[in-house]
Amino acid sequence: MKTRVGVFFGGVSVEHEVSVISALQAINEMDSSQYEVIPVYISKDRNWYTGEQLLDIDNYKDIKKLLSEAQKVIVTKNEAGGVALQKDPAPKFGKKIMAEIDVAFPIIHGTFGEDGVLQGLFELFDLPYVGCDVPSSAVGMDKILMKQVLRDSGLPILDYVWFYNSQWNADSEDFIEEIEERLQYPVIVKPANLGSSVGISKAGNREELETAVEEAMEFAAKIVVERMVTDMKEVNCSVLGDYEDAEASVIEEVLKTEEILSYQDKYQGGGKGGGGASKGMESTDRIIPADIPGNLEEEVKDLAIDTFQLLGCSGVSRIDFLIDNSEQRVYINEINTIPGSLSFYLWDPAGKDFKQLTHQMIQFALKRKREREKLTFSIDSNLFSLHSAQGAKGGSKGGSKSSNR
């Protein structure tokens, strides 16, 4: 019997379209002899759909027509306790359940998909899912939390200053002075929890800093400002595995049209024509393998695995690095726990095709499920009987004076 894989994609983040591309790439490469794929598309207005129509990228050119033809669903439990997709609204007569799901495969980039929110829903449904769990997704998505964990573990990161929007609005002068003293110009300003270079700007003076922060604040409530390496090379390395066993891919050098790798660089082949957007991250201008010395190659791969396992990741992630050419130093920039195109283009040169990659990711999800089934998440308690015996006086309160918690 085939394993029924629900591939969740779309979502409400600014990376919605990229998610569709990545998901359809993965679906097309899954081993049909082992897996039955059920597409689950989350629209920008937070409705959920399934149907064969969702598997054709051309149908997304007319999204209104596509959604009128697809079946709106909700995720629910079936009679046997498994997870199913039920028609929404459920009909009074006839078939209610559209499909049943054995394992979830989230391919939603950014907010509400890569940040632990969707993973938490799967946890509540007791549904095994591919990729990082709730804590690793949340920390990996938040650039500030990620930097704090890496810094405290002694891994190399660039110095930074961070703040909430409300703090900046209340006293921007103090933050500007701290940035100018600690980091100096130029700096990079980023929303703390977005990917795909959205809202990221360079600032070379105070006026540009204020403008960059204002732009970043449109996308996130927390902002991070980093020291900028002016003579740098950007390289990425993917990692496949879990906390026990992980391997690094080949390394890519990503080429950019300007000083900052833009959204167009990533998904439209440097902004050139030719339909690059339909290829996702595969279309990015890059050099594979990266042209870096052997010692730096080994350092990048080691740091990629260290970052992945330190954060407790699973499945496939991509870790992005900055190399300071003048000092030949490597800095960890960020981690993408659901990378564009699942970074398959970094595994193919190493002899692992996309079909093998998705298979191993699903197997790591099932492994985690088996391990968690051995853990205790709740205990049988006589607490309500005890409260009943104590009577109404104090017995219904969570903490009495005799409580010894």
N, C-alpha and C positions, 0 to 999 in steps of 0.2 A: 504494500500500500504506500502511495506517495505521501510525503510530508506536505501538508497544506501551509503555504507560506503567504501571509498577508503582507504585502509591500505597501507601506504607508508613505505618502508623498504629497507634495503641494505645501499646504500650511499657510499661515498668515504673516510670515516674515517677509522682509524685503528680498529674500532669496527664493521666493516661491517658484519662479520660472526655472531657476537653476536646479531646484529639487526635482521638478518634473523631468528634466533632461537626464539627471543622474539616475533617477528611478527607472526610467524606460531603458536606459543603457543596461542597467543591472538585470532587469526582467528579461531582456532579450538574450542575455548570456547565461541564465540559470539553467541547470541541467534538468531538462524536462522529463528525463527517465526517473529522476528521484523526487522532484519537487513539482507540486501543482501551485501555480502562482495566482493569488487573488489580489487584484489591484484595489487599493483603498485611497481615493483621492480626497484630500481635505481642501475645500475651496477657501478663497480669501475671506468669505463671510462665515467661515467656521462650520459649514455643512459638510457631511461626509457622503461619498458616493462610491459605487462599485459598478463594474460592467466592462465588457470587452471593448467598448468604444474608447475607454481610457488608455488603451494600449497603443494608440496611433498618435504620434506626435503632431501630425497635420491637423487632427481634430481640435487641438488647442488654439488654433487660429480663430475659431469662432466658439469661444468658451460658453456663451449663452446657449447655443444650439447643442453643444456637447453635454451640458448638464441637464438639458431637457430630455435627452435621450438616455443618459445614465440613470442608475437606480440610487435614489437617496437612501441611506441606511444609518443605523445606530449600532454601536458595539454593545453586545449583551451576552448573557450566559444562556446556554441551551439547557435542555432538560437533564442532560448527563453531567452538567457542571462545566462543560467546555465553553470556549469563546466563539461567538457566532456574529454574523452580520444580519441584522433584521431590517426588513423594509420599514421605511419611515415616511408616512405613518403606517403602522401594521394593519393589513386588511382584516376585516371581520371574517372573511372566508378565504380559503385558498392558502397558498404557500406564503409563509411569513419569513422564514429563514432563507437568505440568499446564499450563504456560504458559511462554512466552519473553518476556523483557523487553528493550526497547531503551534505555529511560531510566528511572531511579528518581526518584520524587517523594516525598521524606520529609516527612511532616506529623506529626511526633512532637515534642511540646513537652517541654522540660525534660531531665532527666538521661537519658543513653543514647540520645538522639535529636537533641537540639538542640546538643549539646556537642562534636560532632566524632567521637564514637564510631561512629555509624552511617555517617557520611561516610567514615571510614577503611575500613570494610568495603567500601563501594562502590569506593573507590580500588583496593583489592586485587583486586577482581573486574574492574577496568578498565571499570566501568559508569558512563556519564555520569549525573549526578544534579542535580536542581534545588536551587538555593539556595546557601548559603555553603559554602566548602570547609572542610577540617579546621582550619587555623589560625584563620580568622575565626569559625568556629563555637565553637571552644574559648575564644577570647578574649572573644567576645561573651557567652558563657554565664557566665563568671567575672567577677563584678562588680568584683573587685579588680584583676585584670589589665586589664580594660576601662578602669577609672579611671586606672590608671597610664599606659596608652598615650595616653589623651585628655589627661591632665594634662601629660605630657611633650611633647605636640604643641601645647600652649597653648589647648586648648579648655576652656570653663568647666564645672567640676564643683564639687560641694560638698565641703568638707573632711571627712576621714574618718579613722578608726583601724580597723585590722584585726588579726586574730590567729587562730591555730589553736586548736581546742578544748583541746588538751593544754597550750598556753601559758597559756590562761585558767585551767585547773584548777591549774596549777603556781604561778601568781602573778597572780591576778585583781586584786589591790590596785594593782599598778603600772598595769595597763590602765585601771582605774577612774579613777585619778588623772590619767592622760594624757587620758582622755575628758573629765573634768570641767574640766581646764585648757584644753585645745585647743578643744573643741567646745561645752562648757557644755550645760545642759539647756534645752529638750527635745532628745532625739536619736531617731533611727530605727535599730533593730537589725534586720539582715537576714542570712539565710543567703547565702553568697557565690554560690551557683550554683543557685538555684531561681527560678522565675517564679510568676506568678498570685497574688502576695501571700502565698504560703504561708510561715508561720513569721516574718512581719514584725510587729514591735510598736513602739509608741512608749514611750519612757521619760522621765519627768519628774523622776526623782530616783534616788538610788543603789539603793534597794530595787527599784524598777521596772526599772532597768537590769539588775540581777542576774537577775531573773525573765525578762526579755526574752531575755537571752543564753542562759539555760537552755533556753528554748523553741526558739530558733533552732538550738541545738546538736543538737536532735533530728533535724534535717533536713540538716545539712551539717557538714563538718569545718573549714570556714573561715567566719569571721563578720566582717561589716563593720558598723561603727557610724558613722552620718553625722550631721552637723549638720542639724537640722530647721528648715525655713522655716515659720514659724507663719502668716504671712499670704500664702498662696500659691494659685496656680492651676495645675492639672495639665493639660497639653496633650500630644497625641501627633501625630506626623507619620510617614507611611509613605514609604519610598523604594523605587523599582523600578529595577533596572539592574545594572551591574557596575562594575569599576574604571575603565572607559573612559567610560561614558555612564550617567548616573543622573538621575532626575527625582523630584520630591517631590509627594506627594498634597496634598489639602486637609488642614487641621489640625482636630483635634477637641479640645473641652474635655470632660474626663471628670468627671462628677458622682459624688459619693460620699456615703454615708450617715453616715460618721464622718470623722475626720481622716486616716485611711489608707484608700486604695482597697482594699477587701477582695476576697476570692475571690468572695463573693456579689454584690458590686457588679459585678464583671467579667462573670460568667457566668450570673447569675440576675436580671439587671435590678434591681439594688439590693435583692435579697432578696424581691422581690414575687412573687406567684403568677403563673400564666399560662403556664408552660412555657418561660420564657426560656432555661433551660439548653440546650434543644434548638437554640437559635439561636446558641450560642457568644458571641463577643465582640459580635456584632451586637445582642444584647439589652441591652448595657450602656447605662445612662442617660448621654446625651451631648448636646453641642451641636455641630452641624456646619453651617457652619464655626464655629470657635471665635470668641468675641467678644473679640478682642484688637486693639490698634492695628496699623495697617499696617506700621510699622517693626518691631514685634515679630514679626509674621507672617513677614516676609522673613528676619529673623534666625533664627527657628526653622527655616524651610525650608533656609536655607543651612547651618546647623549640622547638620541631619539628613543632608544629602548629604555634608557633610564627615566626619561620624562613620561613615557607611556606607562611603565610599570609603577612609578612613583605615584601617579595620579589614579592608579587602579583601573586603567582602561582595558577594553576588550574589543575584539573584532579588528577593524582597520581604522587607524587614525593617520593623519599626516602632520608631521612636526616641521615647522618653518624656522629657518635659521638665517642669521645675518653674519657674514664673515667680514671683519674689519681687515681690508687688504693691507693697510699700512702696518698693522701690528700682527697680522696673521692670527687673529683671535676669533673664536666662534662664540656667538651668543644665541640662546634660544629666544625666538621671537614669539611664537604662539603655537598652540595645538588646535587642530581641527578634528573633532571626534567623529564627525560624519563628513569626510572631505568630498569635494566636488568630484564626480565620476568615480567615487570610492578609490581614487588613486590607482586604478587598475593599470594605467599606462606606466607606472613605476614598477609594477610587478611583472608585466609581460617580458621586459628585457632580462629579468632574472629567471625566466623559465616557468613562471606561474601565470597561466592565462586567466581571463576574467571568470570563466566557469569554475576553475579551481578555487579562485579567490572567494566567490560567493558561497561555494560549498563549505570551505573552511570557516567562514564567518558564521554560517548557520550552525555548524557543529560546535563552535565555541559557545553559542547561545544555549544549545541543548546540554552541553557540559555544565554550564553554570546552573541550569535548572536542576540537574541531577544533584549537584553539590548542595543547593539550597534546600532540597527536599530532606536532607539529613539534619538540617538545623531546626531549632525550636523557636517559633515566632509567637506562640501563645501557650498559656498553661491553664490546666483545669484548676478552678478556684472555688472555694466555699464562701467567698466574700459576701454574696448577697444573703446567704443563710445566716451568716454571722451578724450582719446588720439587722436582719429581721429579729434575731434573738435578743439583740440589745434594745430593741424597741425604738420608738420614734425619737426619743430624746437623745440626740447626738448620733444615733445610729445611721441616719441618712446623710450625715456630713462626711465629707471626704477625709477630714483630718481632725480627730479629737485629741484631747490633751494626753491620752494614753497611747496615741499612735507613736510608733517607733520606726518611722520611715527614714 
